[in-house]
Amino acid sequence: MAARKKQREINLLPSEGFADSTVGRLVAWALTTFRYIVIATELVVIVAFLSRFFLDAQNANLREEIEQKQSIIAASSEFEKEFKEVQKRLTIYKTLTSQNSSLTKILNDFSKNIPEDVFLSTLSISEGKFFIEGLSPSEKSIIQFTVNLEKNAGYPDVNLTSVATSRDDPSLLEFSLDVALVKEEI
């Protein structure tokens, strides 16, 4: 039989005394330290990769929650507008009734002395005067209303400020009155 060839091993690192030299210790330290750094970096990457699934699920849940709350707010916005409008009206009513306790008396005086064919469109009060705008089919009814306010209701200063034909209905007359209120009634 033929003689077996001897296998040779090649070792590029010198085996004798290299581990004890400064360069050998530096190479050994670098190999072990960088191995730990690579392992730690891989662990950080794995944790970041796994936490992505948790954070994506949490993001989706928060997005759904926000959409639900937005739809609730949108659904209740109409109610909120109506509620604020009612509050505004109540505030105006409270202001009028607290400032003018005799406002009811004034409105009663006007309603008792208005002719049947006169229709009031606007009533406003400011600075001791009551402003009235309305519609009537005849001049006699407007004059009767002013006379009733002066004689029957006790408002001595009633001024007819304007009379014109209505734009909407030519058979009606639009009129405006200024009624000065007596100081005791304000």
TORLOVO-235632 format. One line per field, with one value per residue: z, x, y of N, C-alpha, C in turn; residue number from 0; residue in three letters. Coordinates in nm, 4 decimals. Layout:
REM TORLOVO-235632
nc3 <- Z ... .
nc1 <- X ... .
nc2 <- Y ... .
cac3 <- Z ... .
cac1 <- X ... .
cac2 <- Y ... .
cc3 <- Z ... .
cc1 <- X ... .
cc2 <- Y ... .
pos <- NUM ... .
code <- ALA ... .
//
This chain:
REM TORLOVO-235632
nc3 <- 0.0000 -0.0522 0.0773 0.3127 0.2702 0.4623 0.6390 0.6445 0.8752 0.8786 1.0578 1.1077 1.3107 1.5380 1.7735 1.9996 2.2659 2.1607 2.2709 2.5057 2.4415 2.3841 2.1506 2.1002 2.3244 2.2777 2.0339 2.1173 2.3099 2.1441 1.9720 2.1489 2.2703 2.0522 1.9668 2.1729 2.1451 1.8912 1.9462 2.1392 1.9800 1.7910 1.9623 2.0354 1.7874 1.7385 1.9534 1.8847 1.6421 1.7264 1.9009 1.7245 1.6219 1.8452 1.8822 1.6368 1.6553 1.8781 1.7728 1.5684 1.7257 1.8676 1.6548 1.5647 1.7933 1.7990 1.5618 1.6303 1.8408 1.7032 1.5352 1.7254 1.8289 1.5972 1.5596 1.7813 1.7472 1.6237 1.8155 2.0142 1.8965 1.8826 2.1550 2.2524 2.1187 2.2343 2.4968 2.4563 2.3813 2.6179 2.7896 2.6801 2.7201 3.0006 3.0619 2.9533 3.1045 3.3630 3.3556 3.2631 3.4282 3.3742 3.1135 3.0274 3.0855 2.9009 2.6562 2.6843 2.6801 2.4141 2.2723 2.3472 2.2321 1.9604 1.6318 1.4574 1.1938 1.1745 1.1597 1.3422 1.2744 1.3749 1.6944 1.9062 2.1697 2.2968 2.4673 2.6101 2.4222 2.2184 1.9328 1.6564 1.3883 1.1205 0.9335 0.7426 0.5950 0.5501 0.5797 0.7783 0.9832 1.0760 1.1727 1.3676 1.5429 1.6375 1.7654 1.9600 2.1154 2.2155 2.3492 2.4886 2.5990 2.7194 2.6255 2.5528 2.3531 2.0531 1.7471 1.4035 1.1858 0.9258 0.6271 0.3777 0.0647 0.0619 -0.0494 -0.0968 -0.0978 -0.2667 -0.1769 0.0876 0.3513 0.4748 0.7897 1.0363 1.3783 1.6462 1.9860 2.2695 2.5888 2.9108 3.1952 3.4312 3.3424 3.2269 .
nc1 <- 0.0820 0.0267 0.2033 0.0565 -0.0286 0.0832 -0.1166 -0.1105 -0.1274 -0.2135 -0.1328 -0.1874 -0.1497 0.0980 0.1855 0.3367 0.4054 0.2684 0.0198 0.0921 0.2162 0.1967 0.0605 -0.0744 -0.2410 -0.3955 -0.5211 -0.6705 -0.8372 -0.9788 -1.1149 -1.2910 -1.4318 -1.5527 -1.7147 -1.9019 -2.0153 -2.1329 -2.3230 -2.4819 -2.5783 -2.7268 -2.9233 -3.0553 -3.1592 -3.3334 -3.5148 -3.6198 -3.7395 -3.9361 -4.0850 -4.2028 -4.4332 -4.6034 -4.6245 -4.7402 -4.9918 -5.0924 -5.0977 -5.2895 -5.5153 -5.5396 -5.5888 -5.8406 -5.9895 -5.9712 -6.1084 -6.3649 -6.4277 -6.4225 -6.6418 -6.8453 -6.8287 -6.8897 -7.1518 -7.2787 -7.2500 -7.4506 -7.6532 -7.5172 -7.4890 -7.7585 -7.8201 -7.6512 -7.7638 -8.0179 -7.9408 -7.8340 -8.0637 -8.2101 -8.0477 -8.0713 -8.3465 -8.3540 -8.2001 -8.3602 -8.5966 -8.5039 -8.4024 -8.6144 -8.8831 -9.1340 -9.1761 -9.3524 -9.5921 -9.5819 -9.5876 -9.8377 -9.9958 -9.9524 -10.0551 -10.3253 -10.4168 -10.3868 -10.5123 -10.7228 -10.6435 -10.3790 -10.0455 -9.7673 -9.4230 -9.1664 -9.0361 -8.8579 -8.6482 -8.4744 -8.2713 -8.4811 -8.6831 -8.9292 -8.9315 -9.1302 -9.2247 -9.4391 -9.7190 -10.0018 -10.3297 -10.4533 -10.4397 -10.5919 -10.6003 -10.3370 -10.3219 -10.5206 -10.3978 -10.1772 -10.3173 -10.4575 -10.2402 -10.1465 -10.3730 -10.5253 -10.3343 -10.1525 -9.9101 -9.7580 -9.5820 -9.5770 -9.4494 -9.4951 -9.2789 -9.2281 -9.4064 -9.4825 -9.5399 -9.5628 -9.3020 -9.3267 -9.6030 -9.8180 -10.0644 -10.0468 -9.9354 -9.6247 -9.5073 -9.3475 -9.2964 -9.2031 -9.1962 -9.1887 -9.0959 -9.2406 -9.0615 -9.1057 -9.1780 -8.9589 .
nc2 <- -0.1149 0.2117 0.4819 0.6939 1.0268 1.2907 1.5117 1.8544 2.1192 2.4547 2.7332 3.0600 3.2359 3.2979 3.0534 3.0371 3.2351 3.4516 3.5174 3.6287 3.8602 4.2200 4.2951 4.0582 4.0367 4.2634 4.1981 3.9729 4.0925 4.2757 4.0990 3.9614 4.1744 4.3096 4.1054 4.0900 4.3437 4.3195 4.1194 4.2513 4.4627 4.3184 4.2170 4.4559 4.5320 4.3169 4.3485 4.6012 4.5335 4.3481 4.5104 4.6785 4.5538 4.5577 4.8368 4.9144 4.7905 4.9259 5.1865 5.1557 5.1013 5.3420 5.5163 5.4233 5.4816 5.7608 5.8230 5.7313 5.9062 6.1477 6.1134 6.1067 6.3650 6.5106 6.4267 6.5336 6.8039 6.9562 6.9526 7.0911 7.3452 7.4218 7.4189 7.6224 7.8394 7.8491 7.9050 8.1583 8.3001 8.2746 8.4202 8.6766 8.7152 8.7039 8.9283 9.1323 9.1039 9.1449 9.4048 9.5607 9.5599 9.6377 9.5750 9.3825 9.5099 9.7192 9.5783 9.4615 9.6931 9.7730 9.5523 9.5566 9.7898 9.7763 9.7819 9.5416 9.4847 9.5536 9.4504 9.3683 9.3727 9.4173 9.4821 9.6871 9.8030 10.0802 10.3090 10.4420 10.4528 10.3032 10.1137 10.0516 9.8485 9.7715 9.6277 9.7275 9.7327 9.9733 10.3332 10.4450 10.2549 10.2610 10.5233 10.5056 10.3258 10.4793 10.6875 10.5423 10.4516 10.6951 10.8111 10.6036 10.4228 10.5875 10.7025 10.9795 11.0740 10.9766 10.9043 10.8925 10.7661 10.6685 10.5814 10.3560 10.1884 9.8380 9.6225 9.3539 9.3008 9.4934 9.5841 9.6367 9.8566 9.9627 10.0628 10.2764 10.3412 10.5570 10.5390 10.7190 10.6291 10.6645 10.7782 10.6344 10.3852 10.2665 .
cac3 <- 0.0000 -0.0690 0.2023 0.3258 0.2759 0.5899 0.6242 0.7135 0.9277 0.8668 1.1623 1.0755 1.4348 1.6056 1.8924 2.1158 2.3173 2.1001 2.3641 2.6151 2.3934 2.3858 2.0303 2.1194 2.4202 2.2107 1.9373 2.1950 2.3676 2.0361 1.9238 2.2468 2.2920 1.9350 1.9645 2.2655 2.0838 1.7836 2.0099 2.1988 1.8690 1.7384 2.0586 2.0228 1.6609 1.7573 2.0411 1.8055 1.5436 1.7959 1.9570 1.6133 1.6149 1.9564 1.8572 1.5254 1.7082 1.9631 1.6821 1.5037 1.8273 1.8939 1.5361 1.5697 1.9046 1.7552 1.4632 1.7034 1.9152 1.6054 1.4903 1.8371 1.8322 1.4802 1.5806 1.8857 1.7193 1.5950 1.9450 2.0843 1.8372 1.9268 2.2979 2.2693 2.0713 2.3389 2.6092 2.4174 2.3901 2.7596 2.8463 2.6338 2.7909 3.1408 3.0650 2.9305 3.2153 3.4854 3.3400 3.2452 3.4903 3.3178 2.9716 3.0071 3.0846 2.7735 2.5514 2.7028 2.6306 2.2683 2.2190 2.3718 2.1523 1.8186 1.5515 1.4107 1.0641 1.1818 1.1947 1.3809 1.2294 1.4577 1.8164 1.9709 2.2712 2.3251 2.5166 2.6493 2.3099 2.1642 1.7875 1.6047 1.2439 1.0944 0.8065 0.7543 0.4632 0.5321 0.6585 0.8953 1.0906 1.1313 1.2521 1.4847 1.6335 1.7034 1.8562 2.0736 2.2023 2.2824 2.4375 2.5756 2.6699 2.7973 2.5722 2.4888 2.2424 1.9506 1.6179 1.2836 1.1166 0.7825 0.5695 0.2380 0.0099 0.0827 -0.1698 -0.1159 -0.1277 -0.2890 -0.1104 0.2278 0.3816 0.5801 0.8706 1.1501 1.4872 1.7620 2.1044 2.3844 2.7098 3.0298 3.2775 3.5316 3.2812 3.1756 .
cac1 <- 0.0000 0.1039 0.2164 -0.0417 0.0329 0.0627 -0.1909 -0.0434 -0.2146 -0.1507 -0.1775 -0.1300 -0.1146 0.2069 0.1321 0.4226 0.4344 0.1880 -0.0869 0.1503 0.2690 0.1017 -0.0222 -0.1592 -0.3465 -0.4831 -0.6029 -0.7647 -0.9383 -1.0608 -1.2033 -1.3979 -1.5126 -1.6365 -1.8146 -2.0084 -2.0819 -2.2187 -2.4351 -2.5693 -2.6440 -2.8293 -3.0339 -3.1286 -3.2337 -3.4432 -3.6143 -3.6851 -3.8249 -4.0523 -4.1678 -4.2765 -4.5659 -4.6817 -4.6515 -4.8350 -5.1246 -5.1344 -5.1271 -5.4183 -5.6205 -5.5552 -5.6500 -5.9828 -6.0479 -5.9822 -6.2169 -6.4910 -6.4531 -6.4550 -6.7804 -6.9328 -6.8280 -6.9637 -7.2942 -7.3345 -7.2256 -7.5786 -7.7180 -7.4436 -7.5271 -7.8951 -7.8138 -7.5918 -7.8624 -8.1211 -7.8780 -7.8235 -8.1986 -8.2465 -7.9711 -8.1361 -8.4741 -8.3260 -8.1557 -8.4759 -8.6924 -8.4465 -8.3869 -8.7447 -8.9889 -9.2615 -9.1808 -9.4782 -9.6986 -9.5726 -9.6358 -9.9832 -10.0550 -9.9492 -10.1447 -10.4645 -10.4521 -10.3567 -10.6299 -10.7205 -10.5787 -10.2388 -9.9557 -9.6350 -9.3128 -9.0471 -9.0462 -8.7272 -8.6424 -8.3405 -8.2577 -8.6084 -8.7760 -8.9758 -8.9423 -9.2272 -9.2430 -9.5502 -9.7906 -10.1444 -10.3887 -10.5074 -10.3801 -10.6777 -10.5594 -10.2104 -10.3559 -10.5949 -10.2998 -10.1025 -10.4089 -10.4814 -10.1223 -10.1386 -10.4869 -10.5662 -10.2221 -10.0811 -9.7783 -9.7863 -9.4918 -9.5778 -9.4154 -9.4993 -9.1556 -9.2335 -9.5149 -9.4491 -9.6039 -9.4810 -9.2395 -9.3766 -9.7463 -9.8522 -10.1891 -10.0163 -9.8478 -9.5254 -9.4957 -9.2551 -9.3349 -9.1160 -9.2776 -9.1061 -9.1501 -9.2394 -8.9469 -9.1468 -9.1961 -8.8322 .
cac2 <- 0.0000 0.3330 0.5567 0.8030 1.1576 1.3567 1.6381 1.9636 2.2234 2.5849 2.8239 3.1894 3.3032 3.2256 2.9899 3.0513 3.3667 3.5594 3.5550 3.7052 3.9886 4.3315 4.2847 3.9400 4.0713 4.3606 4.1242 3.8906 4.1850 4.3288 3.9924 3.9333 4.2952 4.3337 3.9997 4.1330 4.4605 4.2680 4.0494 4.3541 4.5329 4.2285 4.2135 4.5823 4.5252 4.2207 4.4129 4.7055 4.4665 4.2924 4.6183 4.7414 4.4927 4.6127 4.9785 4.9228 4.7562 5.0372 5.2977 5.1268 5.1184 5.4853 5.5757 5.3884 5.5562 5.9005 5.8300 5.7176 6.0302 6.2516 6.0937 6.1466 6.5117 6.5586 6.3989 6.6199 6.9458 7.0221 6.9731 7.1955 7.4732 7.4528 7.4466 7.7551 7.9372 7.8602 7.9753 8.2990 8.3567 8.2844 8.5316 8.8003 8.7255 8.7352 9.0675 9.2193 9.0980 9.2020 9.5494 9.6238 9.4824 9.6808 9.5414 9.3105 9.6096 9.7913 9.4894 9.4502 9.8181 9.7712 9.4499 9.5967 9.9070 9.7572 9.7436 9.4030 9.4672 9.5968 9.3402 9.4186 9.2860 9.4374 9.5612 9.6981 9.9079 10.1295 10.4454 10.5015 10.4577 10.1772 10.1254 9.9556 9.8408 9.6821 9.6307 9.7532 9.7534 10.1086 10.4411 10.4668 10.1631 10.3104 10.6421 10.4580 10.2668 10.5874 10.7582 10.4521 10.4535 10.8250 10.8383 10.4936 10.3604 10.6895 10.7361 11.1081 11.1068 10.8721 10.9661 10.8091 10.8053 10.6406 10.5028 10.3266 10.0697 9.7186 9.5676 9.2179 9.3029 9.6343 9.6222 9.6663 9.9706 9.9426 10.1845 10.2747 10.4313 10.5749 10.5666 10.7562 10.5696 10.7493 10.7382 10.5380 10.2542 10.2153 .
cc3 <- 0.0000 0.0623 0.2026 0.3359 0.4064 0.5666 0.7057 0.7579 0.9222 0.9746 1.1381 1.1997 1.5017 1.7403 2.0159 2.1507 2.2595 2.1961 2.4782 2.5701 2.3945 2.2670 2.0449 2.2144 2.3585 2.1114 2.0112 2.2558 2.2604 1.9866 2.0219 2.2662 2.1735 1.9202 2.0554 2.2087 1.9735 1.8426 2.0705 2.0900 1.8081 1.8323 2.0507 1.8958 1.6746 1.8444 1.9650 1.7042 1.6104 1.8537 1.8482 1.6034 1.7247 1.9296 1.7404 1.5727 1.7949 1.8790 1.6137 1.6016 1.8563 1.7764 1.5343 1.6796 1.8678 1.6560 1.5306 1.7764 1.8210 1.5568 1.6003 1.8439 1.7156 1.4980 1.6832 1.8572 1.6911 1.7243 2.0209 2.0291 1.8853 2.0746 2.3236 2.2246 2.1745 2.4599 2.5804 2.4283 2.5351 2.8278 2.8061 2.7071 2.9363 3.1550 3.0486 3.0486 3.3432 3.4745 3.3333 3.3047 3.4327 3.1680 2.9382 3.0007 2.9515 2.6599 2.5628 2.6517 2.4772 2.2127 2.2400 2.2756 2.0036 1.7439 1.4938 1.2800 1.0596 1.2309 1.2235 1.3350 1.3180 1.5776 1.8768 2.0666 2.2887 2.3685 2.5444 2.5361 2.2650 2.0150 1.7362 1.4529 1.2193 0.9569 0.8339 0.6147 0.4415 0.6222 0.7851 1.0118 1.1556 1.2208 1.3793 1.5881 1.7083 1.8019 1.9793 2.1699 2.2801 2.3865 2.5371 2.6591 2.7483 2.7534 2.4923 2.3660 2.1467 1.8165 1.5076 1.1975 0.9676 0.7482 0.4227 0.1949 0.0237 -0.0501 -0.2017 -0.1596 -0.1445 -0.2209 0.0366 0.2379 0.4935 0.6572 0.9835 1.2507 1.5883 1.8781 2.2179 2.5098 2.8250 3.1245 3.3797 3.4728 3.2333 3.2787 .
cc1 <- 0.0871 0.1063 0.1196 0.0313 -0.0060 -0.0083 -0.1209 -0.1458 -0.1394 -0.2126 -0.1090 -0.0920 -0.0021 0.1575 0.2162 0.4442 0.3510 0.0790 -0.0331 0.2018 0.1583 0.0078 -0.1190 -0.2730 -0.4455 -0.5754 -0.7067 -0.8745 -1.0340 -1.1592 -1.3176 -1.4892 -1.6042 -1.7439 -1.9322 -2.0854 -2.1756 -2.3402 -2.5334 -2.6452 -2.7543 -2.9488 -3.1187 -3.2130 -3.3525 -3.5525 -3.6892 -3.7806 -3.9507 -4.1430 -4.2472 -4.4174 -4.6570 -4.7200 -4.7475 -4.9769 -5.1782 -5.1716 -5.2622 -5.5338 -5.6455 -5.6227 -5.8013 -6.0542 -6.0680 -6.0963 -6.3528 -6.5258 -6.4855 -6.5981 -6.8792 -6.9414 -6.9066 -7.1130 -7.3553 -7.3143 -7.3558 -7.6542 -7.6500 -7.4775 -7.6647 -7.8966 -7.7576 -7.6882 -7.9721 -8.0644 -7.8677 -7.9592 -8.2422 -8.1726 -8.0334 -8.2677 -8.4523 -8.2832 -8.2736 -8.5714 -8.6341 -8.4331 -8.5219 -8.8534 -9.1246 -9.2703 -9.3096 -9.5949 -9.6997 -9.6272 -9.7867 -10.0537 -10.0605 -10.0506 -10.2922 -10.5082 -10.4224 -10.4852 -10.6122 -10.6453 -10.4355 -10.1554 -9.8174 -9.5278 -9.1899 -9.0824 -8.9067 -8.7295 -8.4976 -8.3500 -8.3923 -8.7081 -8.8085 -8.9953 -9.0316 -9.2282 -9.3541 -9.6105 -9.9392 -10.2030 -10.4393 -10.4350 -10.4599 -10.6361 -10.4292 -10.2373 -10.4288 -10.4983 -10.2224 -10.1920 -10.4366 -10.3622 -10.1124 -10.2488 -10.5132 -10.4512 -10.1402 -9.9385 -9.7926 -9.6995 -9.4808 -9.5560 -9.4205 -9.3800 -9.1581 -9.3568 -9.4795 -9.5250 -9.5079 -9.4256 -9.2957 -9.5225 -9.7898 -9.9827 -10.1670 -9.9232 -9.7524 -9.5140 -9.3962 -9.3017 -9.2221 -9.2051 -9.1828 -9.1727 -9.1412 -9.1338 -8.9858 -9.1558 -9.0661 -8.7666 .
cc2 <- 0.1221 0.4090 0.6743 0.9322 1.2235 1.4894 1.7437 2.0667 2.3541 2.6734 2.9563 3.2689 3.2263 3.1729 3.0141 3.1973 3.4791 3.6087 3.6389 3.8414 4.0950 4.3242 4.1673 3.9687 4.1702 4.2916 4.0409 3.9786 4.2365 4.2237 3.9670 4.0546 4.3202 4.2253 4.0381 4.2529 4.4144 4.1984 4.1503 4.4295 4.4466 4.2188 4.3404 4.5808 4.4306 4.2809 4.5224 4.6436 4.4113 4.4018 4.6894 4.6848 4.5469 4.7584 4.9980 4.8920 4.8697 5.1591 5.2776 5.1460 5.2662 5.5549 5.5480 5.4673 5.7030 5.9156 5.8179 5.8470 6.1451 6.2366 6.1313 6.2981 6.5686 6.5378 6.4940 6.7687 7.0205 7.0498 7.0864 7.3338 7.5160 7.4902 7.5861 7.8649 7.9572 7.9344 8.1245 8.3670 8.3745 8.3994 8.6651 8.8208 8.7657 8.8816 9.1621 9.2196 9.1562 9.3540 9.6191 9.5358 9.5199 9.6531 9.4665 9.4078 9.6853 9.7048 9.4674 9.5750 9.8180 9.6709 9.4855 9.7068 9.8921 9.7192 9.6026 9.3845 9.5205 9.4782 9.3972 9.3194 9.2983 9.5250 9.5667 9.8156 9.9495 10.2747 10.5132 10.5164 10.3166 10.1980 10.0135 9.9648 9.7406 9.7017 9.6549 9.7727 9.8964 10.2080 10.4656 10.3783 10.2098 10.4310 10.6010 10.3997 10.3761 10.6627 10.6715 10.4523 10.5843 10.8412 10.7263 10.4376 10.4609 10.7140 10.8656 11.1379 10.9884 10.9404 10.8617 10.8521 10.7755 10.5579 10.4832 10.2023 9.9513 9.6672 9.4292 9.2149 9.4484 9.6776 9.6575 9.7877 9.9310 10.0726 10.1638 10.3781 10.4399 10.6144 10.5972 10.7017 10.6695 10.6917 10.6321 10.3975 10.1930 10.1271 .
pos <- 0 1 2 3 4 5 6 7 8 9 10 11 12 13 14 15 16 17 18 19 20 21 22 23 24 25 26 27 28 29 30 31 32 33 34 35 36 37 38 39 40 41 42 43 44 45 46 47 48 49 50 51 52 53 54 55 56 57 58 59 60 61 62 63 64 65 66 67 68 69 70 71 72 73 74 75 76 77 78 79 80 81 82 83 84 85 86 87 88 89 90 91 92 93 94 95 96 97 98 99 100 101 102 103 104 105 106 107 108 109 110 111 112 113 114 115 116 117 118 119 120 121 122 123 124 125 126 127 128 129 130 131 132 133 134 135 136 137 138 139 140 141 142 143 144 145 146 147 148 149 150 151 152 153 154 155 156 157 158 159 160 161 162 163 164 165 166 167 168 169 170 171 172 173 174 175 176 177 178 179 180 181 182 183 184 185 .
code <- MET ALA ALA ARG LYS LYS GLN ARG GLU ILE ASN LEU LEU PRO SER GLU GLY PHE ALA ASP SER THR VAL GLY ARG LEU VAL ALA TRP ALA LEU THR THR PHE ARG TYR ILE VAL ILE ALA THR GLU LEU VAL VAL ILE VAL ALA PHE LEU SER ARG PHE PHE LEU ASP ALA GLN ASN ALA ASN LEU ARG GLU GLU ILE GLU GLN LYS GLN SER ILE ILE ALA ALA SER SER GLU PHE GLU LYS GLU PHE LYS GLU VAL GLN LYS ARG LEU THR ILE TYR LYS THR LEU THR SER GLN ASN SER SER LEU THR LYS ILE LEU ASN ASP PHE SER LYS ASN ILE PRO GLU ASP VAL PHE LEU SER THR LEU SER ILE SER GLU GLY LYS PHE PHE ILE GLU GLY LEU SER PRO SER GLU LYS SER ILE ILE GLN PHE THR VAL ASN LEU GLU LYS ASN ALA GLY TYR PRO ASP VAL ASN LEU THR SER VAL ALA THR SER ARG ASP ASP PRO SER LEU LEU GLU PHE SER LEU ASP VAL ALA LEU VAL LYS GLU GLU ILE .
//
